Amino acid sequence: MARSRKPVNPSAENALDQMKLEVASELGIAERVRSQGWNTMTSADCGRVGGHMVRKMIEQYESKL
């Protein structure tokens, strides 16, 4: 079965994109992302952003418990 690229919750996609830019800003690469786009970022930079996003999501979930 092929995976669908369509988000289950479309509003969640916007929230994740906003969070992605917020994390990029914290890491100091937001300006480069805005000017050049995500396609030009290294895999290390994208991995760093993704890792920080996961940490933030886990912290938010744990704070709700």
Residue pairs with C-beta under 8 A, 6 or more apart in sequence:
7 13
16 53
19 53
19 56
20 49
20 53
21 30
21 33
23 49
23 52
23 53
23 56
24 30
24 33
24 49
26 52
27 45
27 48
27 49
27 52
29 41
29 45
29 49
32 40
32 41
33 41
38 46
